[in-house]
Amino acid sequence: MTVNPSQEEGLRLAAKKIEEMIKRFEKSYAVRDKQDVLAMCALQFAAQVEQKSIDKETDTKVTEDKLNALNRLLQEHLS
């Protein structure tokens, strides 16, 4: 698998975040099994991805609504 420099940087940052998250979960919860901690990390990452997707959809809808309102105003003034 060939990894370009930006992908490599992304992988490095992801690994660092996972390590930090593992430490935080191990410190906050009495977790004995590393597999449980990794599952908690996976769930956390998945939730973040989903939230970003929801936020993006919301932002897109708000922007679209504002553009439609602006378009209506322009059409009113140009008519």
C-alpha positions, 0 to 999 in steps of 0.5 A: 500500500502506497501512502502519500505524505498527507495520508502519512501525516493523517495516519500519524495524527490519528495514531496520536489521538488514539493513544491519547484517547486510550490513556484517557479511557484507561484513566477514567474507567476501570477497563482491564481489557485493551480490546474494550478500550479500542472498541471505546475509541472506535465508537468515539471516532465513529460518533465524531464522524457522524456528528461532523456529517450532521453538522455539515448537512446543517451548515449546508441547509442554513447556507442554502436557506440564506442564499434562497432568501437573498435570491428572493430579495434580489428578484424583488428589487430587480422586478 
